[in-house]
């Protein structure tokens, strides 16, 4: 018997997460110069990092010999969110806090519900605990809350909801989400993943952190990887009841967010000019990409995020032709959408380069 066969069977059964292709990897594979490659695959901020965050990270270099202190960022997030400091849990990216919720509430003999075409980390977090994953059919490529409610079993402990959803960009109006919370048994945790919250039009947003007072089984997760431009530093956080946050902190690795990430995130929170600029760039870029897809006669899913998912026919083949032209987008066959590709909104020249390459690829 091999050493690998000694590993837990449910761990061996997990399919690893496939990230977007790095620029340097494509350069090696295709012999294309790095500076001529456009990456629109991983929903990163095309403006880069906020100037305030960059300055804070550079200053924090002087303290990297010390272990991190999360106090200042927790305090700032709590004040911004209107919750107590004991209700904030920091993570090494929001994926980390998703995993913490799973480790607290899931185990063999328990189950979690998630929607078809939803974020791949939900099944990873679920299956890594030995719990059973219940997948509900998508509704217009997004969450069907009625089907998810009906799928709850006595052994269900978590429901995963991404709003807006990755990789399809769908958005559930918040009155529908709140009505869903009212219908869910109180011993089932509802994880509301709001990684793309800052890209929502202001009129669509809701103060979901305040809902935790009414729904102690609600956990709201957010990230600094998207509009804040700190994907490479890995900072995310969860907002939860004090009881749930305490349990998550018991299984959280000590010092799971490093000094540079803490400093960058703290500064990024207050860089309102950069956030507004990023939002506006995304709004204009979304219109540019959508207009191009319409011109090419391609079906797409209306998106509330910083990406658009569109039907390309043979997704893998079109993706390969884009790669040959130095344009990286995201194939999503692993999400059960082999005919579709997801493209991140970039700068105006990047978007134009993508649309030109896409027309040739088709």
Buried (B, 14 or more C-beta within 10 A) or exposed (E): EEEEEEEEEBEEEEEEEEEBBBBEEBBEEEEBEEEEBBBBBBBBBBBEBBBBBBBBBEEBEEEEEEEBEBEEBBEBBBEEBEBEBBBBBBBBBBBBBBBBBBBBBBEEEBBBBBBBBBBBBBBBBBBBBBBBBBBBEBBEBBBBBEBBBEBBEEEBBBBBBBBBBBBBBBBBEBEEBBEBBEEBEEEBBBBBBBBBBBBBEEEEEBEBBEBBEEBBBBBBBBBBBBBBBBBEBBBBBBBBBBEBBBBBBEEBEEEBBBBBBBBBBBBBBBBEEBBEBBBEBBBBBBEBBBEBBEEBEBEBBBBBBBBBBBBBEEBEEBBEBBBBBBBBBBBBBEBEBBBBBBBBBBBEEBBBBBBEBBEEBE
